């Protein structure tokens, strides 16, 4: 499969996906995001791939969603010419897509390791949050500047870092470094910048040694329950109906979510709309019950 805005390679039982728009700080265009999810599926469909490594080219991991408009077209986030209702509807639809994209990552039969090599902002910040494991360069910088523009952060930060830390960084949009990310539990490790990819690839090879059935049955990844999926939606590219076989077994790869009985709970949408304001914390409820914008 060929790609325009990313580089895909596979060797030593892991695939490396490199966001490759360095001139735009790897900002997520519609095409790049679509290619990213196709690359996830390509890795998931390859029986030789046991782990996915996600990183960025140049100085950034990902600077967030690309705010540059297409020549002759109005940028979707531009409120000009839209009524208040139309603009709110646009944001609800766009933000509603995020859960489906994260769930796609969590449904894969392989873990995703984010190697954050530099700036991780906005949507790029969210993708490293959604990865199963995050290893950061000591030069990595994290932020959610969108909250200063009447946007919102993600419930994932609250789930990973706790209510107070999520409020500290989600309400302000301030930048923070890799050591702070480690302190609040958002990343697993911080390594010297020039050792990031070597270290991450070594870890990917270590992770690939775990038998796949052990990984699929025992992984502690929190998942939205299967009842949240539309009827007929497969849990993973590696379903029991898949003709793909593992390298050391004649049986089909197991559906990765079959053993994931835990339900991800999240703070109600009203409490994560940090850029718009938040209410007192209600009781947590399953993510599938959330509606509207996150």
Helices and strands as residue ranges (DSSP letters): E 6-11, E 14-19, G 22-24, H 30-45, E 51-56, E 60-62, H 84-107, E 111-116, E 119-121, H 122-130, E 133-137, E 141-143, G 145-149, H 155-161, H 163-172, E 176-177, H 178-183, E 189-191, G 193-195, H 196-208, H 212-218, G 226-228, E 265-266, H 269-272, E 285-286, G 287-289
